[in-house]
Amino acid sequence: MTTPHTVRIGPATLYLGDAYAIRPTLGFFDADVMDPPYEFNNSGGGAWRKARGASDQIVSEGLTEGFDRFIINPMLCGAVMVFCHNDQLPRLLPYLDGSFHRFALCVWTKPNPAPHRNKNYLPDLEPYLHAWNRGFHPVGEHHDMHRHVSAKSSPSKFYDHPTVKPDDVMVKIMANVNGRTICDPFMGTGSTGVAAIRLGKRFTGIEHNPKHFATAVKRITVAVDRRYPNWRNLAA
Ligand SMILES: C[S@@+](CC[C@H](N)C(=O)[O-])C[C@H]1O[C@@H](n2cnc3c(N)ncnc32)[C@H](O)[C@@H]1O
């Protein structure tokens, strides 16, 4: 394997490269928090589709092609939080149930779902599964322990990425993660990293698209500057 391009920003380490090659080399993290490519049929939509340019970008960037679930390795993480499409649940749930001690099905509810629905319900729920082994159970204050979070989806024009997870969603999720070391192998624009840094955790992210990697570097640098204003002096 060639050495991946690596950027270190205080408590964050970001790799530009392939998650399947890099993640197994990084060792154990308290939690893998990931939003991998979903596997779903994103065709259709007619006139609605034109109003939502993000749908075409989702397809062109391969974000409907799914992911290899074996990147979730219970020997390399105490817990996993994984977003998925409704249609992936039947395959993902048995894998997590067989690999971890317990799991919970949680949801992000969207007041502004994409309007096309292919003869199904509106996509106003995105499930995420939290599975954990002993010692890594969900944590948080009483009000953090709901299994749902509601937030509008982020417009793709913000970061030219079609599936950016909102800060409110990621901060809620991060508040439930047990432990201090977090890895996101499908980092995108770095939303998991921003939330991890805000909550005082160490973050490692992997992204293979150079444009999105550059966005993640920028966003996480801002987050580290805010949380640790003197980090550059300490790192020197
Ligand atoms: C659903 S998006 C994640 C978006 C992210 N949660 C955010 O808020 O910006 C999945 C990301 O995984 C990246 N990706 C897909 N396959 C990958 C691979 N094999 N290695 C590294 N990154 C990959 C895609 O480029 C995309 O940015």
PDBQT file of the ligand as one rigid body, heavy atoms in Angstrom, charges set to zero:
ROOT
HETATM    1  C1  LIG A 301     -22.403   9.634   2.937  1.00  0.00    +0.000 C 
HETATM    2  S1  LIG A 301     -20.922  10.463   2.634  1.00  0.00    +0.000 S 
HETATM    3  C2  LIG A 301     -20.427  11.066   4.234  1.00  0.00    +0.000 C 
HETATM    4  C3  LIG A 301     -20.841  12.484   4.466  1.00  0.00    +0.000 C 
HETATM    5  C4  LIG A 301     -20.413  13.008   5.813  1.00  0.00    +0.000 C 
HETATM    6  N1  LIG A 301     -21.155  12.382   6.890  1.00  0.00    +0.000 N 
HETATM    7  C5  LIG A 301     -20.575  14.507   5.893  1.00  0.00    +0.000 C 
HETATM    8  O1  LIG A 301     -21.354  14.998   6.745  1.00  0.00    +0.000 OA
HETATM    9  O2  LIG A 301     -19.942  15.221   5.105  1.00  0.00    +0.000 OA
HETATM   10  C6  LIG A 301     -19.802   9.149   2.381  1.00  0.00    +0.000 C 
HETATM   11  C7  LIG A 301     -18.414   9.594   2.028  1.00  0.00    +0.000 C 
HETATM   12  O3  LIG A 301     -17.581   8.451   1.916  1.00  0.00    +0.000 OA
HETATM   13  C8  LIG A 301     -16.632   8.669   0.878  1.00  0.00    +0.000 C 
HETATM   14  N2  LIG A 301     -16.171   7.347   0.460  1.00  0.00    +0.000 N 
HETATM   15  C9  LIG A 301     -16.851   6.420  -0.273  1.00  0.00    +0.000 A 
HETATM   16  N3  LIG A 301     -16.109   5.304  -0.433  1.00  0.00    +0.000 NA
HETATM   17  C10 LIG A 301     -14.938   5.525   0.227  1.00  0.00    +0.000 A 
HETATM   18  C11 LIG A 301     -13.768   4.735   0.433  1.00  0.00    +0.000 A 
HETATM   19  N4  LIG A 301     -13.662   3.493  -0.063  1.00  0.00    +0.000 N 
HETATM   20  N5  LIG A 301     -12.767   5.276   1.152  1.00  0.00    +0.000 NA
HETATM   21  C12 LIG A 301     -12.862   6.534   1.662  1.00  0.00    +0.000 A 
HETATM   22  N6  LIG A 301     -13.943   7.335   1.490  1.00  0.00    +0.000 NA
HETATM   23  C13 LIG A 301     -14.977   6.823   0.793  1.00  0.00    +0.000 A 
HETATM   24  C14 LIG A 301     -17.393   9.450  -0.165  1.00  0.00    +0.000 C 
HETATM   25  O4  LIG A 301     -16.538  10.205  -1.001  1.00  0.00    +0.000 OA
HETATM   26  C15 LIG A 301     -18.310  10.338   0.703  1.00  0.00    +0.000 C 
HETATM   27  O5  LIG A 301     -17.752  11.619   0.894  1.00  0.00    +0.000 OA
ENDROOT
TORSDOF 0
